[in-house]
Amino acid sequence: MKLLFNLGVFPLLFFIVLALSCGNKKTGDEEWIRLFNGKDLNDWQIKFTGYELGVNLHNTFRVEDGILKVCYDDWDRFNGEFGHIFYKTEFSHYRLRVEYRFTGEQVAGGEAWAVRNNGLMLHGQSPESMDLDQQFPVSVEVQLLGGDGVNERSTMNVCTPGTHVVMNGKLMEQHCINSRSGTYHGDQWVSAEVEVKGGEIIRHFVEGKEVLSYQKPQLDPQDPDYNKLLPPDGNKIVRKGTISLQAESAPTEFRKVELLNLEDGAEE
């Protein structure tokens, strides 16, 4: 019988298998897509208020040491240039998992509410559809907040730029609703997850514990972009959309951004 693998072929096959496995991560029978690959931002699009799509203002979004960073060391002052970085693909039914932390000081000129503040923008409009001076994409925001070292401040809240949600059968028109999470002070890493089931239900988790849930994410008829984003069938329930991370004056780091697609037959 001939030896099937010689010393030259075996290492080659090993590295091929290794390379194919690096893009996705399997946990049991689950295959998570690494939206952030730890190397570059090639699969993402950047949009800042007042700037054309693709301008990475002051090199704010960058990858260093395998971490996706929101940096303000090249800024003199913040003047309302809110930034978002969008993943290339839209999703509907999925679980999104991130590990994040806040670092450093807020850039001068940032809003008081934006101290140690970032967000996961879900079911969002495309960056191409945003107006030049638009501050936030119409979306459902999973608000990430860091503590101030003294006061209680929950994270994984929900905010609704251009949208509404339903809780306990009631349409919620207030902009932000707090979760039941604890407060995370300092520069500690926080593990957060969101379960999204189209236009049915969205659930927030912190360190594996559910802290908030709501239903029927929908477009706000009072928003200026309502008619532009309303689908031809007139159904205002939002069932899918983009995923983006924010830059609103607070230095932030993400060492993990990964997604488990829950749709049958779904592809990356």
Beta strands, then each sheet from edge to edge (+ up, - down):
strand 1: 24-27
strand 2: 30-34
strand 3: 44-48
strand 4: 61-64
strand 5: 67-70
strand 6: 83-87
strand 7: 93-102
strand 8: 117-124
strand 9: 140-145
strand 10: 157-159
strand 11: 163-167
strand 12: 170-172
strand 13: 176-177
strand 14: 190-197
strand 15: 201-206
strand 16: 209-219
strand 17: 242-247
strand 18: 252-261
sheet 1: 1+ 2- 18+ 5- 4+
sheet 2: 1+ 2- 18+ 7- 14+ 15- 16+ 11- 12+
sheet 3: 3+ 6- 17+ 8- 9+ 10- 13+
end
